[in-house]
Amino acid sequence: MEISLETIQNLAPDQASLHAAKKLLKPAKWPLLGQDPGVNTIWGQCQGSGSNPYLTMADVVDHGYKCTCPSRKFPCKHVLALWWQFADRPDDFTVSDPPEWVHDWLGRRRKKSTSTEAETAGKVEKKNILLATGDDTPALSAAEQANKEAAKAQRAKQIKAATEASIRDGLVEFQQWVDDQLRTGIGGLMKEISSRCRQIAARMVDAKAANLASRLDEIPAKVLALPSHEQARKVCQELSQLVWLSEAWLVDPDDPDARRSVAATESRAVLLETPETLSVMGVWETVGEQIVTRRDGLISHASWLLNLDESAEQRFALLQDFYPASVGRRQGGERVGSVISAELIFYPSRLPLRATIHTQKACAPQVCDWPHEEVAPDTGFARKLCTIPWLESHPFIVSEGRIAADKKGRFYWRDSYGAWPLMNEHVSPLLQGCEIRRACIVWDGNNAELLGVQAKPWGSIAC
């Protein structure tokens, strides 16, 4: 029997677990790998941080599994790594009779399977009797149904409480980690920034603070991409923002901005079922895209939309998508300059930006200048930080400027407010030096990324 990598990906509880499992794909981590003669059951011993290895076993047919590790994710990273190795290197698994600990697990599984089959047969027989007699009485009484719903709500409450406790412990440890970095000096952190950030990010994953872990994991890439004289400032900025974020969560775990930045983002289904969500109907133009490969192997695809109604209070919308790098670039997003008439549903926030399309219809192309505010990016961003101190960046429409390069080849956006350094490594020669009517930038407090422009005679184009 075989198991495919696609099946393993579908069985994983999240991408973080797959990323953790990938780190375990080393022969030194597995002193024992075995399979039964029928190639239905596989097992292994995975060496963890303790003296005794974790006992991991799995079925490649019906995908059952068992591991002695304390992980609260099911399946855990050890089970995923065991399947993954069997999919890639089945010859590494020695064919033999299962050891005693695997036999015990198989015995319990068979009993459970037999019991389940009997229960299923009983349910089918009961259903046939009901169909034959025409009796359509519900299987559960009203009281039983109420008890079932109450038990379900109680379980959800217990899971939420356990998750919050885990995150709380993780955030306290994170703040202690920041204190350690400041005590030993930023210079020491800069020398080992990749390994240190990776270690604390892994701890945040274990604490179920997945989004905070992702941001910590991205800090080295953000910092090392900057000129050396800006790197220490960027590190201090990132750490201070994340301390603000951790404090906000500890004060109010239900705050939507803090919860989303620390733990997880609501699903689209939950968003549509929430009555107080912000809904905006308008004509939207795609003014920029950001496609980035993250350290966890996911592609982050952000599409920035601009409301063309100059009187609209909700100016920008962010459509965010994540997908594995192995699938290649998705073609679902709209290109820069495309226009749609759509109703967007925004995720709850003090600064609503991220949204999802609820309804959409065809729209004739619009020829108009992008609406913009008469404010410098640094001033506008400072105002946003007063609302959400851990905000990473914010989009702005700037007008009537030029793109220029210094002697070192670094690009700048120059307008009436000043010169704004750009993170773009390449800018089309057609745009360099020409007069641009409008430009969409994303400002992070230090630098800007140029996403799209409106320039004669080309109209709206991506950068």
C-alpha positions, 0 to 999 in steps of 0.5 A: 500500500502507498500514501501520497504526499497530497493525502498527508497534506490533507490530513495535516491539522495546519501548515505549521504542523507540516513545516514541523514534520519536514524538519523531522525527515532525517534518518538520525531522528528515527532509530527504528522504522518498520512495516508489517508484511501486509504493508498496512501498518508502519511504525517508528521511534522518533528521538525528541528532546527527552531521553526516551524516543516517541513511539509513533505508529500509523495505518496507510490504509485508513489513516489511523495513528497513535503517538506517545508525544504530548502534542495537542495537534492531531495528527502530530508532527511525528505521525506526519513525518512517519507517513511522509518518510514512507511516501518518499522512502518506503525501502527505509522501513524494515519488514517485520512483525509489529513490536508489542506496543504496536500490537497493543494499539492494533488490538484496541483499534480492532475492538473499536472497529468491530464495535463501530461496525456493529453500531453502524449495522444497528443504525442501518437496521433501525433506519430500515425499520423506520422506512418500512413502518413509515415512522419518521420520529427523530432519533433524539428527543428534544431533551436529548438534543438540548443535552447534546447541544449543551455538551457541545457548547461545554466542550467548545468552552473548555477547548477555548479556555485551554487554548487561551491558557496555552497562548497566555503562557507563550506570550509571557515567555515571549516577553521574557525572551524580548527582555533577554535580547535587550539585556544581552544587546541588539548587537548579539541578536543581530549576529544570530537573528535567524536562529534566535527568531526561529527558536522563539517562533517554534515556541509560539507555534507550540503555544498555539500563537500561530500568526505571531509565530509567522511574524517572528519567523519573517523578522530576519528577512525583513531586517536583512533586506535593509541597508546595514545602518537601518537594521538595528532600528527595524529590529527594535521597531518589530520587537516593540510592536510585538510587545504591544501586541502581546500586551493587548492580547493579555488584556483582552483575548477577545479583541479581534485585532489582537486575536487575529494577529496572535492566533488565527483569522476567522474563516469566511463562513464565520465572517459571513455569519457574523451580523455586525460585519462591515459590508461595502458595495462599490466599484473597486479597482485593483491597484497593486499586488504583493506575492511573497514566499514565506519561510513556512513554504506558503505563498502569501498573495495580497491584492489591494483594491481601491474604492473609486468613489471619492466620498467613500469612507472605506477606501482600501480593501485587502484580499489575502490568500495563502497556498503552498508554493508547490502548486505554483502561482494561482491565477484567480486574482485580478490584474492591476487596473481591472475593475469590479463592482462588488460587495465586500465583507470586511473582517472586524477591526478598528482599521478594517482592511482585510476583506472577502468578496461576497457578491460580484458582477461585471463592470465597465472599465473606469477612466479616472484618477485614483482618489487620494488623501492629502497627507504624507505617508509617514504622517498617515501611518503614525495616525494608524499606529495610534489605533493599532500599535502593532500595525506592520504597514498601510497602503496610501495613494500618493499623487504627482511625483517621480521615481528616481534612483541614487548613485547606489541604485536605490529607488525613491518616490519623490513628491511635494512631501519629500523623498520616500525610499522604496524597497523595490529592487527593480522599476521599469525604465519607462517609469523612471523620471517620468511624471506620474499622476497617482501611485499606490504604495505600502508604507511600513514606517521606514520604507515604501513598496511601490505596487502600481501607478497611473501614468501617461500614456500607459494608464494603470500598470503594476510595478 
